Amino acid sequence: MKIFDVPLTWFEKFASKWESDGVKFSVYTFIAILIGGLFELIPPFFLSRTVVPITTVQPFTPLELAGRDIYQKEGCNNCHTQMIRPFKWEVDRFDPQKAYGTDGYSKAGESQFEHPFLWGSKRTGPDLAHESQIQPSADWQTRHLKNPRETSPGSIMPAYPWLFEKDATIDAASIQNHMEGLMVVGVPYTKSDLDSVETSVQGKTQGEALVAYLLRLGKDSAELSKSIK
């Protein structure tokens, strides 16, 4: 153990010196944290862009946006992630059809029009980033939402049959206001998009909107991969 006596003795004296002068130690610590923070915070301001856009990714339609609102309201993002990590076992599980080529993990550009992001970190249920390619059937999605055990025996997911009742309508004015808010932060909706809200959601239930949203997840980037092939 003698081999460690010299460095330990030196460190003990070094630590005792700083511990005896708490004010100076606190000041130097604050300066070190400040410098480190500046190195972390300043560079992004000089980047022209931090997300590489994907050309085929388009903003959600009014009906899909309404479904996204329902998705958040019902807390679906508390149990489902929307981010496939760049690991082989993740890609093999959530891109079984290889619809996204050799790089079947999530890209930042896929979420370029999403506010807020719904990447999540907890998977009580499976990831849904590629749901449009994994389960593209609107009928299956509808039955699953009404009674998850019918399509997935043993599922602990709650049922949402009331979303498909006739009185579970969509407030067109609310969706239009939402789209106008998204335009402020850079989502490229147009006046014609705003004018189409009423006809897009008319007669649709909240459940139908949620299904439309689920069937959009991963669709745009999959179309890009198909066009490249």
C-alpha positions as CSV (number, residue, x, y, z in Angstrom):
1,M,0.0,0.0,0.0
2,K,3.0,2.3,0.4
3,I,3.0,3.0,-3.3
4,F,-0.2,5.0,-2.8
5,D,1.0,6.9,0.3
6,V,2.7,9.7,-1.7
7,P,-0.2,10.6,-4.0
8,L,-2.7,10.3,-1.2
9,T,-0.7,12.5,1.1
10,W,-0.4,15.1,-1.7
11,F,-4.1,15.0,-2.4
12,E,-5.0,15.3,1.3
13,K,-2.9,18.4,1.6
14,F,-4.3,19.8,-1.7
15,A,-7.9,19.2,-0.6
16,S,-7.3,20.6,2.9
17,K,-6.0,23.8,1.4
18,W,-9.1,24.4,-0.6
19,E,-11.5,23.2,2.1
20,S,-10.0,25.7,4.5
21,D,-10.9,28.6,2.1
22,G,-14.5,28.0,1.2
23,V,-15.2,31.4,-0.3
24,K,-12.3,31.1,-2.8
25,F,-13.2,27.6,-3.6
26,S,-16.9,28.6,-4.3
27,V,-15.8,31.4,-6.6
28,Y,-13.4,29.3,-8.6
29,T,-16.1,26.6,-8.9
30,F,-18.6,29.1,-10.1
31,I,-16.2,30.4,-12.7
32,A,-15.4,26.9,-13.9
33,I,-19.1,26.1,-14.3
34,L,-19.7,29.4,-16.1
35,I,-16.9,28.7,-18.6
36,G,-18.2,25.2,-19.2
37,G,-21.7,26.5,-19.7
38,L,-20.6,29.1,-22.2
39,F,-18.9,26.4,-24.2
40,E,-22.2,24.4,-24.2
41,L,-24.6,27.3,-24.9
42,I,-22.8,29.6,-27.4
43,P,-21.9,27.3,-30.3
44,P,-25.5,26.5,-31.3
45,F,-26.2,30.2,-31.9
46,F,-23.7,30.1,-34.7
47,L,-25.1,27.0,-36.4
48,S,-27.1,27.8,-39.5
49,R,-29.3,24.7,-38.8
50,T,-29.3,21.9,-36.3
51,V,-31.9,19.6,-38.1
52,V,-31.4,18.3,-41.6
53,P,-34.9,18.5,-43.2
54,I,-36.4,15.5,-44.9
55,T,-38.1,16.7,-48.1
56,T,-41.1,14.3,-48.0
57,V,-42.0,15.2,-44.4
58,Q,-45.1,17.5,-44.5
59,P,-47.2,19.1,-41.7
60,F,-50.1,17.2,-40.3
61,T,-53.4,17.6,-42.0
62,P,-56.2,19.2,-39.8
63,L,-57.7,15.7,-39.0
64,E,-54.2,14.3,-38.1
65,L,-53.4,17.3,-36.0
66,A,-56.7,16.8,-34.2
67,G,-55.7,13.2,-33.6
68,R,-52.4,14.3,-32.2
69,D,-54.2,16.6,-29.8
70,I,-56.3,13.6,-28.6
71,Y,-53.1,11.5,-28.4
72,Q,-51.7,14.0,-25.9
73,K,-55.0,14.6,-24.1
74,E,-55.5,10.9,-23.4
75,G,-51.8,10.6,-22.2
76,C,-50.8,8.1,-24.9
77,N,-47.3,9.6,-24.9
78,N,-46.9,8.5,-21.2
79,C,-46.8,4.8,-22.4
80,H,-45.6,5.0,-26.0
81,T,-42.4,6.5,-27.3
82,Q,-41.9,7.8,-30.8
83,M,-38.2,7.5,-31.1
84,I,-36.4,4.4,-32.4
85,R,-32.8,4.4,-31.2
86,P,-29.9,3.6,-33.5
87,F,-29.4,0.0,-32.3
88,K,-29.9,-3.1,-34.4
89,W,-32.3,-4.8,-32.1
90,E,-34.5,-1.6,-32.1
91,V,-34.5,-1.3,-35.8
92,D,-35.2,-5.0,-36.3
93,R,-38.2,-4.8,-33.9
94,F,-39.7,-1.6,-35.2
95,D,-38.9,-1.8,-38.9
96,P,-39.5,-5.5,-39.6
97,Q,-40.5,-4.7,-43.2
98,K,-37.3,-2.7,-43.8
99,A,-39.5,0.1,-45.1
100,Y,-36.8,2.6,-44.0
101,G,-33.8,1.0,-45.7
102,T,-30.6,0.3,-43.9
103,D,-31.1,3.2,-41.4
104,G,-34.4,2.4,-39.8
105,Y,-33.9,4.5,-36.7
106,S,-35.6,7.9,-36.0
107,K,-34.1,11.0,-37.6
108,A,-34.5,14.6,-36.3
109,G,-36.0,15.7,-39.6
110,E,-39.0,13.4,-39.1
111,S,-40.1,15.7,-36.3
112,Q,-39.3,19.0,-37.9
113,F,-42.9,20.2,-37.7
114,E,-43.8,18.8,-34.3
115,H,-44.5,21.1,-31.4
116,P,-44.0,19.7,-28.9
117,F,-41.9,16.6,-29.7
118,L,-43.4,13.4,-28.5
119,W,-40.3,11.2,-28.4
120,G,-40.9,10.0,-24.9
121,S,-38.7,7.8,-22.8
122,K,-41.1,5.2,-21.2
123,R,-42.4,2.2,-23.1
124,T,-45.2,0.5,-21.3
125,G,-46.5,-0.1,-24.8
126,P,-44.4,-0.4,-28.1
127,D,-42.8,2.5,-29.9
128,L,-45.1,4.1,-32.5
129,A,-42.7,6.0,-34.7
130,H,-43.2,3.5,-37.5
131,E,-46.8,2.6,-36.8
132,S,-48.0,3.4,-40.3
133,Q,-45.7,0.7,-41.6
134,I,-46.1,-1.8,-38.8
135,Q,-49.9,-1.8,-38.6
136,P,-51.4,0.2,-41.6
137,S,-54.9,-1.1,-41.1
138,A,-57.4,1.6,-40.0
139,D,-59.8,-1.2,-39.1
140,W,-57.2,-2.8,-36.8
141,Q,-56.4,0.5,-35.2
142,T,-60.0,1.3,-34.5
143,R,-60.7,-2.1,-33.0
144,H,-57.5,-1.8,-30.9
145,L,-58.6,1.5,-29.5
146,K,-62.1,0.3,-28.7
147,N,-60.9,-2.9,-27.1
148,P,-57.1,-3.5,-27.0
149,R,-57.5,-7.1,-25.8
150,E,-59.4,-8.0,-29.0
151,T,-56.3,-7.3,-31.1
152,S,-53.6,-7.8,-28.5
153,P,-54.5,-10.5,-26.0
154,G,-53.1,-9.7,-22.5
155,S,-52.7,-6.0,-23.3
156,I,-52.9,-3.7,-20.2
157,M,-53.8,-0.7,-22.4
158,P,-57.1,1.0,-21.4
159,A,-59.9,1.1,-23.9
160,Y,-61.2,4.3,-25.5
161,P,-64.6,3.4,-27.0
162,W,-66.1,6.8,-26.2
163,L,-63.8,8.5,-28.7
164,F,-65.8,6.9,-31.4
165,E,-69.2,8.0,-30.1
166,K,-71.2,10.4,-32.2
167,D,-71.0,13.2,-29.7
168,A,-67.2,12.9,-29.6
169,T,-66.8,15.5,-32.3
170,I,-63.9,17.7,-33.2
171,D,-63.9,21.5,-32.6
172,A,-62.9,22.9,-36.0
173,A,-62.2,26.4,-34.6
174,S,-59.8,24.9,-32.0
175,I,-57.9,23.1,-34.7
176,Q,-57.7,26.2,-36.9
177,N,-56.4,28.2,-33.9
178,H,-53.8,25.5,-33.3
179,M,-52.6,25.6,-36.9
180,E,-52.3,29.4,-36.8
181,G,-50.2,29.0,-33.6
182,L,-48.0,26.5,-35.4
183,M,-47.5,28.9,-38.3
184,V,-46.0,31.4,-35.9
185,V,-43.3,28.9,-35.0
186,G,-42.5,28.0,-38.6
187,V,-44.8,25.2,-39.6
188,P,-45.6,26.0,-43.3
189,Y,-49.4,25.9,-43.2
190,T,-51.1,28.1,-45.9
191,K,-54.4,30.0,-46.0
192,S,-55.9,27.2,-48.0
193,D,-54.9,24.8,-45.2
194,L,-56.7,26.9,-42.7
195,D,-59.8,27.2,-44.9
196,S,-59.9,23.4,-45.3
197,V,-60.2,22.7,-41.6
198,E,-64.0,22.7,-41.4
199,T,-64.5,20.3,-44.3
200,S,-61.6,18.1,-43.1
201,V,-63.0,17.4,-39.7
202,Q,-66.7,17.7,-40.4
203,G,-68.5,14.5,-39.3
204,K,-65.4,12.9,-37.9
205,T,-65.1,11.6,-34.3
206,Q,-62.1,12.0,-32.1
207,G,-61.4,8.3,-32.5
208,E,-61.2,8.7,-36.3
209,A,-58.8,11.6,-35.9
210,L,-56.6,9.5,-33.6
211,V,-56.5,6.7,-36.1
212,A,-55.6,9.1,-38.9
213,Y,-52.7,10.4,-36.7
214,L,-51.4,6.9,-35.9
215,L,-51.5,6.0,-39.6
216,R,-49.4,9.0,-40.4
217,L,-46.6,8.2,-38.0
218,G,-43.5,7.3,-40.1
219,K,-45.4,7.5,-43.4
220,D,-43.5,10.4,-44.9
221,S,-40.0,9.1,-44.3
222,A,-41.0,5.6,-45.5
223,E,-42.2,7.1,-48.8
224,L,-38.8,8.8,-49.2
225,S,-37.0,5.4,-48.7
226,K,-39.3,3.8,-51.3
227,S,-38.5,6.5,-53.8
228,I,-34.8,6.0,-53.3
229,K,-35.1,2.3,-53.8
